[in-house]
């Protein structure tokens, strides 16, 4: 693993705690299983795929329970993607 991947993994661990790391490490594992030779960007995306959850304000889930689409709501997906990118960049 590269230094950048290691730095991002440590940041994810600091953000969520050691007890949550199996979820993130397993995501990287499956990326590598499904795409042998996955590049650094792919592995970083895997390890940090839920990073915006570490910085949520308020009850995020409650906002989408009343939506017809629930967690498949376009607004939720856009927010999830944009927030993740902002946190990583």
C-alpha positions as protocol buffer text, in pm:
chain_id: "A"
residue {
  index: 1
  type: UNK
  ca { x: 0 y: 0 z: 0 }
}
residue {
  index: 2
  type: UNK
  ca { x: 116 y: 351 z: -74 }
}
residue {
  index: 3
  type: UNK
  ca { x: 185 y: 624 z: 176 }
}
residue {
  index: 4
  type: UNK
  ca { x: -126 y: 814 z: 61 }
}
residue {
  index: 5
  type: UNK
  ca { x: -349 y: 510 z: 111 }
}
residue {
  index: 6
  type: UNK
  ca { x: -196 y: 460 z: 457 }
}
residue {
  index: 7
  type: UNK
  ca { x: -257 y: 826 z: 548 }
}
residue {
  index: 8
  type: UNK
  ca { x: -622 y: 808 z: 433 }
}
residue {
  index: 9
  type: UNK
  ca { x: -676 y: 478 z: 616 }
}
residue {
  index: 10
  type: UNK
  ca { x: -539 y: 631 z: 938 }
}
residue {
  index: 11
  type: UNK
  ca { x: -770 y: 933 z: 893 }
}
residue {
  index: 12
  type: UNK
  ca { x: -1070 y: 701 z: 849 }
}
residue {
  index: 13
  type: UNK
  ca { x: -965 y: 511 z: 1163 }
}
residue {
  index: 14
  type: UNK
  ca { x: -931 y: 834 z: 1362 }
}
residue {
  index: 15
  type: UNK
  ca { x: -1271 y: 951 z: 1233 }
}
residue {
  index: 16
  type: UNK
  ca { x: -1464 y: 630 z: 1310 }
}
residue {
  index: 17
  type: UNK
  ca { x: -1256 y: 439 z: 1563 }
}
residue {
  index: 18
  type: UNK
  ca { x: -1067 y: 112 z: 1544 }
}
residue {
  index: 19
  type: UNK
  ca { x: -1383 y: -93 z: 1602 }
}
residue {
  index: 20
  type: UNK
  ca { x: -1535 y: 26 z: 1272 }
}
residue {
  index: 21
  type: UNK
  ca { x: -1229 y: -52 z: 1058 }
}
residue {
  index: 22
  type: UNK
  ca { x: -1326 y: -410 z: 966 }
}
residue {
  index: 23
  type: UNK
  ca { x: -1608 y: -266 z: 752 }
}
residue {
  index: 24
  type: UNK
  ca { x: -1369 y: -38 z: 563 }
}
residue {
  index: 25
  type: UNK
  ca { x: -1088 y: -292 z: 535 }
}
residue {
  index: 26
  type: UNK
  ca { x: -1333 y: -551 z: 406 }
}
residue {
  index: 27
  type: UNK
  ca { x: -1448 y: -308 z: 137 }
}
residue {
  index: 28
  type: UNK
  ca { x: -1086 y: -274 z: 20 }
}
residue {
  index: 29
  type: UNK
  ca { x: -1050 y: -651 z: 32 }
}
residue {
  index: 30
  type: UNK
  ca { x: -1350 y: -698 z: -196 }
}
residue {
  index: 31
  type: UNK
  ca { x: -1234 y: -427 z: -437 }
}
residue {
  index: 32
  type: UNK
  ca { x: -905 y: -614 z: -467 }
}
residue {
  index: 33
  type: UNK
  ca { x: -1085 y: -947 z: -511 }
}
residue {
  index: 34
  type: UNK
  ca { x: -1319 y: -815 z: -778 }
}
residue {
  index: 35
  type: UNK
  ca { x: -1060 y: -598 z: -953 }
}
residue {
  index: 36
  type: UNK
  ca { x: -713 y: -746 z: -907 }
}
residue {
  index: 37
  type: UNK
  ca { x: -453 y: -475 z: -952 }
}
residue {
  index: 38
  type: UNK
  ca { x: -696 y: -199 z: -848 }
}
residue {
  index: 39
  type: UNK
  ca { x: -505 y: 128 z: -851 }
}
residue {
  index: 40
  type: UNK
  ca { x: -446 y: 355 z: -553 }
}
residue {
  index: 41
  type: UNK
  ca { x: -740 y: 584 z: -632 }
}
residue {
  index: 42
  type: UNK
  ca { x: -977 y: 286 z: -636 }
}
residue {
  index: 43
  type: UNK
  ca { x: -844 y: 156 z: -302 }
}
residue {
  index: 44
  type: UNK
  ca { x: -865 y: 504 z: -145 }
}
residue {
  index: 45
  type: UNK
  ca { x: -1224 y: 536 z: -265 }
}
residue {
  index: 46
  type: UNK
  ca { x: -1298 y: 199 z: -105 }
}
residue {
  index: 47
  type: UNK
  ca { x: -1142 y: 277 z: 234 }
}
residue {
  index: 48
  type: UNK
  ca { x: -1306 y: 622 z: 253 }
}
residue {
  index: 49
  type: UNK
  ca { x: -1643 y: 536 z: 94 }
}
residue {
  index: 50
  type: UNK
  ca { x: -1851 y: 635 z: 398 }
}
residue {
  index: 51
  type: UNK
  ca { x: -1636 y: 916 z: 538 }
}
residue {
  index: 52
  type: UNK
  ca { x: -1914 y: 1176 z: 542 }
}
residue {
  index: 53
  type: UNK
  ca { x: -2094 y: 966 z: 805 }
}
residue {
  index: 54
  type: UNK
  ca { x: -1820 y: 1053 z: 1053 }
}
residue {
  index: 55
  type: UNK
  ca { x: -1912 y: 1423 z: 1023 }
}
residue {
  index: 56
  type: UNK
  ca { x: -2293 y: 1415 z: 1021 }
}
residue {
  index: 57
  type: UNK
  ca { x: -2485 y: 1678 z: 1208 }
}
residue {
  index: 58
  type: UNK
  ca { x: -2821 y: 1580 z: 1350 }
}
residue {
  index: 59
  type: UNK
  ca { x: -3020 y: 1270 z: 1267 }
}
residue {
  index: 60
  type: UNK
  ca { x: -2935 y: 1214 z: 903 }
}
residue {
  index: 61
  type: UNK
  ca { x: -3148 y: 901 z: 867 }
}
residue {
  index: 62
  type: UNK
  ca { x: -3464 y: 1074 z: 990 }
}
residue {
  index: 63
  type: UNK
  ca { x: -3457 y: 1314 z: 695 }
}
residue {
  index: 64
  type: UNK
  ca { x: -3512 y: 1029 z: 450 }
}
residue {
  index: 65
  type: UNK
  ca { x: -3757 y: 802 z: 632 }
}
residue {
  index: 66
  type: UNK
  ca { x: -4052 y: 998 z: 492 }
}
residue {
  index: 67
  type: UNK
  ca { x: -3918 y: 1001 z: 139 }
}
residue {
  index: 68
  type: UNK
  ca { x: -4084 y: 759 z: -104 }
}
residue {
  index: 69
  type: UNK
  ca { x: -3741 y: 642 z: -217 }
}
residue {
  index: 70
  type: UNK
  ca { x: -3588 y: 631 z: 132 }
}
residue {
  index: 71
  type: UNK
  ca { x: -3210 y: 597 z: 110 }
}
residue {
  index: 72
  type: UNK
  ca { x: -3233 y: 575 z: -271 }
}
residue {
  index: 73
  type: UNK
  ca { x: -3357 y: 936 z: -272 }
}
residue {
  index: 74
  type: UNK
  ca { x: -3172 y: 1143 z: -534 }
}
residue {
  index: 75
  type: UNK
  ca { x: -3107 y: 1424 z: -283 }
}
residue {
  index: 76
  type: UNK
  ca { x: -2958 y: 1180 z: -33 }
}
residue {
  index: 77
  type: UNK
  ca { x: -2736 y: 1016 z: -294 }
}
residue {
  index: 78
  type: UNK
  ca { x: -2612 y: 1352 z: -423 }
}
residue {
  index: 79
  type: UNK
  ca { x: -2542 y: 1468 z: -67 }
}
residue {
  index: 80
  type: UNK
  ca { x: -2361 y: 1142 z: 12 }
}
residue {
  index: 81
  type: UNK
  ca { x: -2138 y: 1174 z: -296 }
}
residue {
  index: 82
  type: UNK
  ca { x: -2062 y: 1545 z: -261 }
}
residue {
  index: 83
  type: UNK
  ca { x: -1994 y: 1532 z: 112 }
}
residue {
  index: 84
  type: UNK
  ca { x: -1760 y: 1237 z: 71 }
}
residue {
  index: 85
  type: UNK
  ca { x: -1563 y: 1420 z: -199 }
}
residue {
  index: 86
  type: UNK
  ca { x: -1538 y: 1737 z: 9 }
}
residue {
  index: 87
  type: UNK
  ca { x: -1407 y: 1547 z: 312 }
}
residue {
  index: 88
  type: UNK
  ca { x: -1142 y: 1362 z: 112 }
}
residue {
  index: 89
  type: UNK
  ca { x: -1025 y: 1664 z: -87 }
}
